[in-house]
């Protein structure tokens, strides 16, 4: 009887060892892709032709991975204007530019007197995208574009 119990005990320990060791994998799982957001300070809503609006941005990472690369691009769906970054690079619509800093500024210069809308996309090299949309209304200068009052 004692021999049977010892055999059952040894078989149980061996079964547990096989179960535990079969779950092991020599590959280390390293998370490479983390969620991120892009936060902005409040941005002015009104702009006139030739005026520049500053957009202050902060990239908030959900985690750190050394090989993560971020790019920025934009598309203008309404109006006409120029977008540049804080080192002076003027962006071309839908071209990707490397984003080298977590805190950066964008400058939008109005080139029209219409309502203007731009979509800014920040992407990582794992396919995650954050979209920001900025709309600017035409703010007519005081005294301009107002109908002149006529006296009879």
Phi and psi in radians as a Rosetta constraint file:
Dihedral C 1 N 2 CA 2 C 2 CIRCULARHARMONIC -1.136 0.35
Dihedral N 2 CA 2 C 2 N 3 CIRCULARHARMONIC -0.629 0.35
Dihedral C 2 N 3 CA 3 C 3 CIRCULARHARMONIC -1.158 0.35
Dihedral N 3 CA 3 C 3 N 4 CIRCULARHARMONIC -0.668 0.35
Dihedral C 3 N 4 CA 4 C 4 CIRCULARHARMONIC -1.161 0.35
Dihedral N 4 CA 4 C 4 N 5 CIRCULARHARMONIC -0.748 0.35
Dihedral C 4 N 5 CA 5 C 5 CIRCULARHARMONIC -1.125 0.35
Dihedral N 5 CA 5 C 5 N 6 CIRCULARHARMONIC -0.711 0.35
Dihedral C 5 N 6 CA 6 C 6 CIRCULARHARMONIC -1.109 0.35
Dihedral N 6 CA 6 C 6 N 7 CIRCULARHARMONIC -0.703 0.35
Dihedral C 6 N 7 CA 7 C 7 CIRCULARHARMONIC -1.129 0.35
Dihedral N 7 CA 7 C 7 N 8 CIRCULARHARMONIC -0.772 0.35
Dihedral C 7 N 8 CA 8 C 8 CIRCULARHARMONIC -1.099 0.35
Dihedral N 8 CA 8 C 8 N 9 CIRCULARHARMONIC -0.728 0.35
Dihedral C 8 N 9 CA 9 C 9 CIRCULARHARMONIC -1.121 0.35
Dihedral N 9 CA 9 C 9 N 10 CIRCULARHARMONIC -0.784 0.35
Dihedral C 9 N 10 CA 10 C 10 CIRCULARHARMONIC -1.104 0.35
Dihedral N 10 CA 10 C 10 N 11 CIRCULARHARMONIC -0.768 0.35
Dihedral C 10 N 11 CA 11 C 11 CIRCULARHARMONIC -1.104 0.35
Dihedral N 11 CA 11 C 11 N 12 CIRCULARHARMONIC -0.668 0.35
Dihedral C 11 N 12 CA 12 C 12 CIRCULARHARMONIC -1.119 0.35
Dihedral N 12 CA 12 C 12 N 13 CIRCULARHARMONIC -0.764 0.35
Dihedral C 12 N 13 CA 13 C 13 CIRCULARHARMONIC -1.136 0.35
Dihedral N 13 CA 13 C 13 N 14 CIRCULARHARMONIC -0.764 0.35
Dihedral C 13 N 14 CA 14 C 14 CIRCULARHARMONIC -1.104 0.35
Dihedral N 14 CA 14 C 14 N 15 CIRCULARHARMONIC -0.715 0.35
Dihedral C 14 N 15 CA 15 C 15 CIRCULARHARMONIC -1.098 0.35
Dihedral N 15 CA 15 C 15 N 16 CIRCULARHARMONIC -0.733 0.35
Dihedral C 15 N 16 CA 16 C 16 CIRCULARHARMONIC -1.124 0.35
Dihedral N 16 CA 16 C 16 N 17 CIRCULARHARMONIC -0.724 0.35
Dihedral C 16 N 17 CA 17 C 17 CIRCULARHARMONIC -1.118 0.35
Dihedral N 17 CA 17 C 17 N 18 CIRCULARHARMONIC -0.773 0.35
Dihedral C 17 N 18 CA 18 C 18 CIRCULARHARMONIC -1.094 0.35
Dihedral N 18 CA 18 C 18 N 19 CIRCULARHARMONIC -0.748 0.35
Dihedral C 18 N 19 CA 19 C 19 CIRCULARHARMONIC -1.072 0.35
Dihedral N 19 CA 19 C 19 N 20 CIRCULARHARMONIC -0.803 0.35
Dihedral C 19 N 20 CA 20 C 20 CIRCULARHARMONIC -1.206 0.35
Dihedral N 20 CA 20 C 20 N 21 CIRCULARHARMONIC -0.739 0.35
Dihedral C 20 N 21 CA 21 C 21 CIRCULARHARMONIC -1.277 0.35
Dihedral N 21 CA 21 C 21 N 22 CIRCULARHARMONIC -0.491 0.35
Dihedral C 21 N 22 CA 22 C 22 CIRCULARHARMONIC -1.255 0.35
Dihedral N 22 CA 22 C 22 N 23 CIRCULARHARMONIC -0.365 0.35
Dihedral C 22 N 23 CA 23 C 23 CIRCULARHARMONIC -1.432 0.35
Dihedral N 23 CA 23 C 23 N 24 CIRCULARHARMONIC -0.197 0.35
Dihedral C 23 N 24 CA 24 C 24 CIRCULARHARMONIC -1.376 0.35
Dihedral N 24 CA 24 C 24 N 25 CIRCULARHARMONIC 2.555 0.35
Dihedral C 24 N 25 CA 25 C 25 CIRCULARHARMONIC -2.327 0.35
Dihedral N 25 CA 25 C 25 N 26 CIRCULARHARMONIC 2.353 0.35
Dihedral C 25 N 26 CA 26 C 26 CIRCULARHARMONIC -1.283 0.35
Dihedral N 26 CA 26 C 26 N 27 CIRCULARHARMONIC -0.315 0.35
Dihedral C 26 N 27 CA 27 C 27 CIRCULARHARMONIC -1.400 0.35
Dihedral N 27 CA 27 C 27 N 28 CIRCULARHARMONIC 2.292 0.35
Dihedral C 27 N 28 CA 28 C 28 CIRCULARHARMONIC -1.520 0.35
Dihedral N 28 CA 28 C 28 N 29 CIRCULARHARMONIC 2.210 0.35
Dihedral C 28 N 29 CA 29 C 29 CIRCULARHARMONIC -1.435 0.35
Dihedral N 29 CA 29 C 29 N 30 CIRCULARHARMONIC 2.007 0.35
Dihedral C 29 N 30 CA 30 C 30 CIRCULARHARMONIC -1.995 0.35
Dihedral N 30 CA 30 C 30 N 31 CIRCULARHARMONIC 2.147 0.35
Dihedral C 30 N 31 CA 31 C 31 CIRCULARHARMONIC -1.284 0.35
Dihedral N 31 CA 31 C 31 N 32 CIRCULARHARMONIC 2.180 0.35
Dihedral C 31 N 32 CA 32 C 32 CIRCULARHARMONIC -1.865 0.35
Dihedral N 32 CA 32 C 32 N 33 CIRCULARHARMONIC -0.561 0.35
Dihedral C 32 N 33 CA 33 C 33 CIRCULARHARMONIC -1.849 0.35
Dihedral N 33 CA 33 C 33 N 34 CIRCULARHARMONIC 2.119 0.35
Dihedral C 33 N 34 CA 34 C 34 CIRCULARHARMONIC -2.070 0.35
Dihedral N 34 CA 34 C 34 N 35 CIRCULARHARMONIC 2.589 0.35
Dihedral C 34 N 35 CA 35 C 35 CIRCULARHARMONIC -1.175 0.35
Dihedral N 35 CA 35 C 35 N 36 CIRCULARHARMONIC 2.705 0.35
Dihedral C 35 N 36 CA 36 C 36 CIRCULARHARMONIC -2.589 0.35
Dihedral N 36 CA 36 C 36 N 37 CIRCULARHARMONIC 2.795 0.35
Dihedral C 36 N 37 CA 37 C 37 CIRCULARHARMONIC -2.318 0.35
Dihedral N 37 CA 37 C 37 N 38 CIRCULARHARMONIC 2.814 0.35
Dihedral C 37 N 38 CA 38 C 38 CIRCULARHARMONIC -2.115 0.35
Dihedral N 38 CA 38 C 38 N 39 CIRCULARHARMONIC 2.080 0.35
Dihedral C 38 N 39 CA 39 C 39 CIRCULARHARMONIC -1.838 0.35
Dihedral N 39 CA 39 C 39 N 40 CIRCULARHARMONIC 2.559 0.35
Dihedral C 39 N 40 CA 40 C 40 CIRCULARHARMONIC -2.240 0.35
Dihedral N 40 CA 40 C 40 N 41 CIRCULARHARMONIC 2.666 0.35
Dihedral C 40 N 41 CA 41 C 41 CIRCULARHARMONIC -1.298 0.35
Dihedral N 41 CA 41 C 41 N 42 CIRCULARHARMONIC 2.826 0.35
Dihedral C 41 N 42 CA 42 C 42 CIRCULARHARMONIC -0.978 0.35
Dihedral N 42 CA 42 C 42 N 43 CIRCULARHARMONIC 2.451 0.35
Dihedral C 42 N 43 CA 43 C 43 CIRCULARHARMONIC -2.034 0.35
Dihedral N 43 CA 43 C 43 N 44 CIRCULARHARMONIC 2.465 0.35
Dihedral C 43 N 44 CA 44 C 44 CIRCULARHARMONIC -1.042 0.35
Dihedral N 44 CA 44 C 44 N 45 CIRCULARHARMONIC 2.607 0.35
Dihedral C 44 N 45 CA 45 C 45 CIRCULARHARMONIC -1.736 0.35
Dihedral N 45 CA 45 C 45 N 46 CIRCULARHARMONIC -0.427 0.35
Dihedral C 45 N 46 CA 46 C 46 CIRCULARHARMONIC -1.921 0.35
Dihedral N 46 CA 46 C 46 N 47 CIRCULARHARMONIC 2.494 0.35
Dihedral C 46 N 47 CA 47 C 47 CIRCULARHARMONIC -2.646 0.35
Dihedral N 47 CA 47 C 47 N 48 CIRCULARHARMONIC 2.574 0.35
Dihedral C 47 N 48 CA 48 C 48 CIRCULARHARMONIC -1.976 0.35
Dihedral N 48 CA 48 C 48 N 49 CIRCULARHARMONIC 2.834 0.35
Dihedral C 48 N 49 CA 49 C 49 CIRCULARHARMONIC -0.977 0.35
Dihedral N 49 CA 49 C 49 N 50 CIRCULARHARMONIC 2.273 0.35
Dihedral C 49 N 50 CA 50 C 50 CIRCULARHARMONIC 1.572 0.35
Dihedral N 50 CA 50 C 50 N 51 CIRCULARHARMONIC -0.198 0.35
Dihedral C 50 N 51 CA 51 C 51 CIRCULARHARMONIC -1.478 0.35
Dihedral N 51 CA 51 C 51 N 52 CIRCULARHARMONIC 2.615 0.35
Dihedral C 51 N 52 CA 52 C 52 CIRCULARHARMONIC -1.998 0.35
Dihedral N 52 CA 52 C 52 N 53 CIRCULARHARMONIC 2.323 0.35
Dihedral C 52 N 53 CA 53 C 53 CIRCULARHARMONIC -1.871 0.35
Dihedral N 53 CA 53 C 53 N 54 CIRCULARHARMONIC 2.361 0.35
Dihedral C 53 N 54 CA 54 C 54 CIRCULARHARMONIC -1.651 0.35
Dihedral N 54 CA 54 C 54 N 55 CIRCULARHARMONIC 2.347 0.35
Dihedral C 54 N 55 CA 55 C 55 CIRCULARHARMONIC -2.110 0.35
Dihedral N 55 CA 55 C 55 N 56 CIRCULARHARMONIC 1.896 0.35
Dihedral C 55 N 56 CA 56 C 56 CIRCULARHARMONIC -1.583 0.35
Dihedral N 56 CA 56 C 56 N 57 CIRCULARHARMONIC 2.177 0.35
Dihedral C 56 N 57 CA 57 C 57 CIRCULARHARMONIC -2.161 0.35
Dihedral N 57 CA 57 C 57 N 58 CIRCULARHARMONIC 2.593 0.35
Dihedral C 57 N 58 CA 58 C 58 CIRCULARHARMONIC -2.346 0.35
Dihedral N 58 CA 58 C 58 N 59 CIRCULARHARMONIC 2.189 0.35
Dihedral C 58 N 59 CA 59 C 59 CIRCULARHARMONIC -1.511 0.35
Dihedral N 59 CA 59 C 59 N 60 CIRCULARHARMONIC 2.057 0.35
Dihedral C 59 N 60 CA 60 C 60 CIRCULARHARMONIC -1.837 0.35
Dihedral N 60 CA 60 C 60 N 61 CIRCULARHARMONIC 1.966 0.35
Dihedral C 60 N 61 CA 61 C 61 CIRCULARHARMONIC -1.590 0.35
Dihedral N 61 CA 61 C 61 N 62 CIRCULARHARMONIC 2.465 0.35
Dihedral C 61 N 62 CA 62 C 62 CIRCULARHARMONIC -1.406 0.35
Dihedral N 62 CA 62 C 62 N 63 CIRCULARHARMONIC -0.208 0.35
Dihedral C 62 N 63 CA 63 C 63 CIRCULARHARMONIC -3.045 0.35
Dihedral N 63 CA 63 C 63 N 64 CIRCULARHARMONIC 2.989 0.35
Dihedral C 63 N 64 CA 64 C 64 CIRCULARHARMONIC -1.987 0.35
Dihedral N 64 CA 64 C 64 N 65 CIRCULARHARMONIC 2.215 0.35
Dihedral C 64 N 65 CA 65 C 65 CIRCULARHARMONIC -2.376 0.35
Dihedral N 65 CA 65 C 65 N 66 CIRCULARHARMONIC 2.213 0.35
Dihedral C 65 N 66 CA 66 C 66 CIRCULARHARMONIC -1.052 0.35
Dihedral N 66 CA 66 C 66 N 67 CIRCULARHARMONIC -0.558 0.35
Dihedral C 66 N 67 CA 67 C 67 CIRCULARHARMONIC -1.604 0.35
Dihedral N 67 CA 67 C 67 N 68 CIRCULARHARMONIC 0.145 0.35
Dihedral C 67 N 68 CA 68 C 68 CIRCULARHARMONIC -1.305 0.35
Dihedral N 68 CA 68 C 68 N 69 CIRCULARHARMONIC 2.266 0.35
Dihedral C 68 N 69 CA 69 C 69 CIRCULARHARMONIC -2.121 0.35
Dihedral N 69 CA 69 C 69 N 70 CIRCULARHARMONIC 2.465 0.35
Dihedral C 69 N 70 CA 70 C 70 CIRCULARHARMONIC -2.050 0.35
Dihedral N 70 CA 70 C 70 N 71 CIRCULARHARMONIC 2.512 0.35
Dihedral C 70 N 71 CA 71 C 71 CIRCULARHARMONIC -2.232 0.35
Dihedral N 71 CA 71 C 71 N 72 CIRCULARHARMONIC 2.819 0.35
Dihedral C 71 N 72 CA 72 C 72 CIRCULARHARMONIC -2.313 0.35
Dihedral N 72 CA 72 C 72 N 73 CIRCULARHARMONIC 2.490 0.35
Dihedral C 72 N 73 CA 73 C 73 CIRCULARHARMONIC -2.620 0.35
Dihedral N 73 CA 73 C 73 N 74 CIRCULARHARMONIC 2.905 0.35
Dihedral C 73 N 74 CA 74 C 74 CIRCULARHARMONIC -2.512 0.35
Dihedral N 74 CA 74 C 74 N 75 CIRCULARHARMONIC 2.829 0.35
Dihedral C 74 N 75 CA 75 C 75 CIRCULARHARMONIC -2.421 0.35
Dihedral N 75 CA 75 C 75 N 76 CIRCULARHARMONIC 2.329 0.35
Dihedral C 75 N 76 CA 76 C 76 CIRCULARHARMONIC -1.812 0.35
Dihedral N 76 CA 76 C 76 N 77 CIRCULARHARMONIC 1.949 0.35
Dihedral C 76 N 77 CA 77 C 77 CIRCULARHARMONIC -1.575 0.35
Dihedral N 77 CA 77 C 77 N 78 CIRCULARHARMONIC -0.331 0.35
Dihedral C 77 N 78 CA 78 C 78 CIRCULARHARMONIC -2.574 0.35
Dihedral N 78 CA 78 C 78 N 79 CIRCULARHARMONIC 2.478 0.35
Dihedral C 78 N 79 CA 79 C 79 CIRCULARHARMONIC 1.398 0.35
Dihedral N 79 CA 79 C 79 N 80 CIRCULARHARMONIC -2.930 0.35
Dihedral C 79 N 80 CA 80 C 80 CIRCULARHARMONIC -2.535 0.35
Dihedral N 80 CA 80 C 80 N 81 CIRCULARHARMONIC 2.362 0.35
Dihedral C 80 N 81 CA 81 C 81 CIRCULARHARMONIC -2.996 0.35
Dihedral N 81 CA 81 C 81 N 82 CIRCULARHARMONIC -3.139 0.35
Dihedral C 81 N 82 CA 82 C 82 CIRCULARHARMONIC -2.098 0.35
Dihedral N 82 CA 82 C 82 N 83 CIRCULARHARMONIC 2.466 0.35
Dihedral C 82 N 83 CA 83 C 83 CIRCULARHARMONIC -2.089 0.35
Dihedral N 83 CA 83 C 83 N 84 CIRCULARHARMONIC 2.280 0.35
Dihedral C 83 N 84 CA 84 C 84 CIRCULARHARMONIC -2.375 0.35
Dihedral N 84 CA 84 C 84 N 85 CIRCULARHARMONIC 2.822 0.35
Dihedral C 84 N 85 CA 85 C 85 CIRCULARHARMONIC -1.722 0.35
Dihedral N 85 CA 85 C 85 N 86 CIRCULARHARMONIC -3.083 0.35
Dihedral C 85 N 86 CA 86 C 86 CIRCULARHARMONIC -1.291 0.35
Dihedral N 86 CA 86 C 86 N 87 CIRCULARHARMONIC -0.141 0.35
Dihedral C 86 N 87 CA 87 C 87 CIRCULARHARMONIC -1.758 0.35
Dihedral N 87 CA 87 C 87 N 88 CIRCULARHARMONIC 0.117 0.35
Dihedral C 87 N 88 CA 88 C 88 CIRCULARHARMONIC 1.695 0.35
Dihedral N 88 CA 88 C 88 N 89 CIRCULARHARMONIC -0.063 0.35
Dihedral C 88 N 89 CA 89 C 89 CIRCULARHARMONIC -1.200 0.35
Dihedral N 89 CA 89 C 89 N 90 CIRCULARHARMONIC 2.141 0.35
Dihedral C 89 N 90 CA 90 C 90 CIRCULARHARMONIC -1.508 0.35
Dihedral N 90 CA 90 C 90 N 91 CIRCULARHARMONIC 2.161 0.35
Dihedral C 90 N 91 CA 91 C 91 CIRCULARHARMONIC -1.399 0.35
Dihedral N 91 CA 91 C 91 N 92 CIRCULARHARMONIC 2.496 0.35
Dihedral C 91 N 92 CA 92 C 92 CIRCULARHARMONIC -1.731 0.35
Dihedral N 92 CA 92 C 92 N 93 CIRCULARHARMONIC 2.464 0.35
Dihedral C 92 N 93 CA 93 C 93 CIRCULARHARMONIC -0.967 0.35
Dihedral N 93 CA 93 C 93 N 94 CIRCULARHARMONIC 2.343 0.35
Dihedral C 93 N 94 CA 94 C 94 CIRCULARHARMONIC 1.164 0.35
Dihedral N 94 CA 94 C 94 N 95 CIRCULARHARMONIC 0.104 0.35
Dihedral C 94 N 95 CA 95 C 95 CIRCULARHARMONIC -1.532 0.35
Dihedral N 95 CA 95 C 95 N 96 CIRCULARHARMONIC 2.446 0.35
Dihedral C 95 N 96 CA 96 C 96 CIRCULARHARMONIC -1.566 0.35
Dihedral N 96 CA 96 C 96 N 97 CIRCULARHARMONIC 2.431 0.35
Dihedral C 96 N 97 CA 97 C 97 CIRCULARHARMONIC -2.239 0.35
Dihedral N 97 CA 97 C 97 N 98 CIRCULARHARMONIC 2.412 0.35
Dihedral C 97 N 98 CA 98 C 98 CIRCULARHARMONIC -1.131 0.35
Dihedral N 98 CA 98 C 98 N 99 CIRCULARHARMONIC 2.445 0.35
Dihedral C 98 N 99 CA 99 C 99 CIRCULARHARMONIC -1.811 0.35
Dihedral N 99 CA 99 C 99 N 100 CIRCULARHARMONIC 1.903 0.35
Dihedral C 99 N 100 CA 100 C 100 CIRCULARHARMONIC -1.649 0.35
Dihedral N 100 CA 100 C 100 N 101 CIRCULARHARMONIC -0.285 0.35
Dihedral C 100 N 101 CA 101 C 101 CIRCULARHARMONIC -2.206 0.35
Dihedral N 101 CA 101 C 101 N 102 CIRCULARHARMONIC 2.682 0.35
Dihedral C 101 N 102 CA 102 C 102 CIRCULARHARMONIC -1.429 0.35
Dihedral N 102 CA 102 C 102 N 103 CIRCULARHARMONIC -0.436 0.35
Dihedral C 102 N 103 CA 103 C 103 CIRCULARHARMONIC -2.029 0.35
Dihedral N 103 CA 103 C 103 N 104 CIRCULARHARMONIC 2.098 0.35
Dihedral C 103 N 104 CA 104 C 104 CIRCULARHARMONIC -2.597 0.35
Dihedral N 104 CA 104 C 104 N 105 CIRCULARHARMONIC 2.893 0.35
Dihedral C 104 N 105 CA 105 C 105 CIRCULARHARMONIC -2.191 0.35
Dihedral N 105 CA 105 C 105 N 106 CIRCULARHARMONIC 2.527 0.35
Dihedral C 105 N 106 CA 106 C 106 CIRCULARHARMONIC -2.063 0.35
Dihedral N 106 CA 106 C 106 N 107 CIRCULARHARMONIC 2.583 0.35
Dihedral C 106 N 107 CA 107 C 107 CIRCULARHARMONIC -2.220 0.35
Dihedral N 107 CA 107 C 107 N 108 CIRCULARHARMONIC 2.094 0.35
Dihedral C 107 N 108 CA 108 C 108 CIRCULARHARMONIC -1.848 0.35
Dihedral N 108 CA 108 C 108 N 109 CIRCULARHARMONIC 2.168 0.35
Dihedral C 108 N 109 CA 109 C 109 CIRCULARHARMONIC -1.930 0.35
Dihedral N 109 CA 109 C 109 N 110 CIRCULARHARMONIC 2.170 0.35
Dihedral C 109 N 110 CA 110 C 110 CIRCULARHARMONIC -1.298 0.35
Dihedral N 110 CA 110 C 110 N 111 CIRCULARHARMONIC 2.337 0.35
Dihedral C 110 N 111 CA 111 C 111 CIRCULARHARMONIC -2.080 0.35
Dihedral N 111 CA 111 C 111 N 112 CIRCULARHARMONIC 0.233 0.35
Dihedral C 111 N 112 CA 112 C 112 CIRCULARHARMONIC -2.549 0.35
Dihedral N 112 CA 112 C 112 N 113 CIRCULARHARMONIC 2.944 0.35
Dihedral C 112 N 113 CA 113 C 113 CIRCULARHARMONIC -1.842 0.35
Dihedral N 113 CA 113 C 113 N 114 CIRCULARHARMONIC 0.267 0.35
Dihedral C 113 N 114 CA 114 C 114 CIRCULARHARMONIC -1.667 0.35
Dihedral N 114 CA 114 C 114 N 115 CIRCULARHARMONIC 3.002 0.35
Dihedral C 114 N 115 CA 115 C 115 CIRCULARHARMONIC -1.135 0.35
Dihedral N 115 CA 115 C 115 N 116 CIRCULARHARMONIC 2.443 0.35
Dihedral C 115 N 116 CA 116 C 116 CIRCULARHARMONIC -2.227 0.35
Dihedral N 116 CA 116 C 116 N 117 CIRCULARHARMONIC 2.418 0.35
Dihedral C 116 N 117 CA 117 C 117 CIRCULARHARMONIC -2.369 0.35
Dihedral N 117 CA 117 C 117 N 118 CIRCULARHARMONIC 2.282 0.35
Dihedral C 117 N 118 CA 118 C 118 CIRCULARHARMONIC -2.208 0.35
Dihedral N 118 CA 118 C 118 N 119 CIRCULARHARMONIC 2.497 0.35
Dihedral C 118 N 119 CA 119 C 119 CIRCULARHARMONIC -1.928 0.35
Dihedral N 119 CA 119 C 119 N 120 CIRCULARHARMONIC 2.183 0.35
Dihedral C 119 N 120 CA 120 C 120 CIRCULARHARMONIC -1.903 0.35
Dihedral N 120 CA 120 C 120 N 121 CIRCULARHARMONIC 2.286 0.35
Dihedral C 120 N 121 CA 121 C 121 CIRCULARHARMONIC -2.045 0.35
Dihedral N 121 CA 121 C 121 N 122 CIRCULARHARMONIC 2.201 0.35
Dihedral C 121 N 122 CA 122 C 122 CIRCULARHARMONIC -1.946 0.35
Dihedral N 122 CA 122 C 122 N 123 CIRCULARHARMONIC 2.174 0.35
Dihedral C 122 N 123 CA 123 C 123 CIRCULARHARMONIC -2.196 0.35
Dihedral N 123 CA 123 C 123 N 124 CIRCULARHARMONIC 2.591 0.35
Dihedral C 123 N 124 CA 124 C 124 CIRCULARHARMONIC -1.806 0.35
Dihedral N 124 CA 124 C 124 N 125 CIRCULARHARMONIC 2.983 0.35
Dihedral C 124 N 125 CA 125 C 125 CIRCULARHARMONIC -1.362 0.35
Dihedral N 125 CA 125 C 125 N 126 CIRCULARHARMONIC 0.129 0.35
Dihedral C 125 N 126 CA 126 C 126 CIRCULARHARMONIC -1.870 0.35
Dihedral N 126 CA 126 C 126 N 127 CIRCULARHARMONIC 0.068 0.35
Dihedral C 126 N 127 CA 127 C 127 CIRCULARHARMONIC 1.689 0.35
Dihedral N 127 CA 127 C 127 N 128 CIRCULARHARMONIC -0.007 0.35
Dihedral C 127 N 128 CA 128 C 128 CIRCULARHARMONIC -1.382 0.35
Dihedral N 128 CA 128 C 128 N 129 CIRCULARHARMONIC 2.448 0.35
Dihedral C 128 N 129 CA 129 C 129 CIRCULARHARMONIC -2.310 0.35
Dihedral N 129 CA 129 C 129 N 130 CIRCULARHARMONIC 2.435 0.35
Dihedral C 129 N 130 CA 130 C 130 CIRCULARHARMONIC -2.071 0.35
Dihedral N 130 CA 130 C 130 N 131 CIRCULARHARMONIC 2.240 0.35
Dihedral C 130 N 131 CA 131 C 131 CIRCULARHARMONIC -1.911 0.35
Dihedral N 131 CA 131 C 131 N 132 CIRCULARHARMONIC 2.341 0.35
Dihedral C 131 N 132 CA 132 C 132 CIRCULARHARMONIC -2.118 0.35
Dihedral N 132 CA 132 C 132 N 133 CIRCULARHARMONIC 2.362 0.35
Dihedral C 132 N 133 CA 133 C 133 CIRCULARHARMONIC -2.067 0.35
Dihedral N 133 CA 133 C 133 N 134 CIRCULARHARMONIC 2.287 0.35
Dihedral C 133 N 134 CA 134 C 134 CIRCULARHARMONIC -2.149 0.35
Dihedral N 134 CA 134 C 134 N 135 CIRCULARHARMONIC 2.274 0.35
Dihedral C 134 N 135 CA 135 C 135 CIRCULARHARMONIC -2.100 0.35
Dihedral N 135 CA 135 C 135 N 136 CIRCULARHARMONIC 2.385 0.35
Dihedral C 135 N 136 CA 136 C 136 CIRCULARHARMONIC -2.188 0.35
Dihedral N 136 CA 136 C 136 N 137 CIRCULARHARMONIC 2.293 0.35
Dihedral C 136 N 137 CA 137 C 137 CIRCULARHARMONIC -1.611 0.35
Dihedral N 137 CA 137 C 137 N 138 CIRCULARHARMONIC 2.637 0.35
Dihedral C 137 N 138 CA 138 C 138 CIRCULARHARMONIC -1.302 0.35
Dihedral N 138 CA 138 C 138 N 139 CIRCULARHARMONIC 2.145 0.35
Dihedral C 138 N 139 CA 139 C 139 CIRCULARHARMONIC -1.872 0.35
Dihedral N 139 CA 139 C 139 N 140 CIRCULARHARMONIC 1.871 0.35
Dihedral C 139 N 140 CA 140 C 140 CIRCULARHARMONIC -1.271 0.35
Dihedral N 140 CA 140 C 140 N 141 CIRCULARHARMONIC 2.447 0.35
Dihedral C 140 N 141 CA 141 C 141 CIRCULARHARMONIC -1.183 0.35
Dihedral N 141 CA 141 C 141 N 142 CIRCULARHARMONIC 2.589 0.35
Dihedral C 141 N 142 CA 142 C 142 CIRCULARHARMONIC -0.998 0.35
Dihedral N 142 CA 142 C 142 N 143 CIRCULARHARMONIC 2.211 0.35
Dihedral C 142 N 143 CA 143 C 143 CIRCULARHARMONIC 1.622 0.35
Dihedral N 143 CA 143 C 143 N 144 CIRCULARHARMONIC -0.324 0.35
Dihedral C 143 N 144 CA 144 C 144 CIRCULARHARMONIC -1.691 0.35
Dihedral N 144 CA 144 C 144 N 145 CIRCULARHARMONIC 2.658 0.35
Dihedral C 144 N 145 CA 145 C 145 CIRCULARHARMONIC 1.032 0.35
Dihedral N 145 CA 145 C 145 N 146 CIRCULARHARMONIC 0.317 0.35
Dihedral C 145 N 146 CA 146 C 146 CIRCULARHARMONIC -1.775 0.35
Dihedral N 146 CA 146 C 146 N 147 CIRCULARHARMONIC 2.441 0.35
Dihedral C 146 N 147 CA 147 C 147 CIRCULARHARMONIC -1.146 0.35
Dihedral N 147 CA 147 C 147 N 148 CIRCULARHARMONIC 2.401 0.35
Dihedral C 147 N 148 CA 148 C 148 CIRCULARHARMONIC -1.311 0.35
Dihedral N 148 CA 148 C 148 N 149 CIRCULARHARMONIC 2.401 0.35
Dihedral C 148 N 149 CA 149 C 149 CIRCULARHARMONIC -1.405 0.35
Dihedral N 149 CA 149 C 149 N 150 CIRCULARHARMONIC 2.428 0.35
Dihedral C 149 N 150 CA 150 C 150 CIRCULARHARMONIC -1.981 0.35
Dihedral N 150 CA 150 C 150 N 151 CIRCULARHARMONIC 2.465 0.35
Dihedral C 150 N 151 CA 151 C 151 CIRCULARHARMONIC -1.932 0.35
Dihedral N 151 CA 151 C 151 N 152 CIRCULARHARMONIC 2.360 0.35
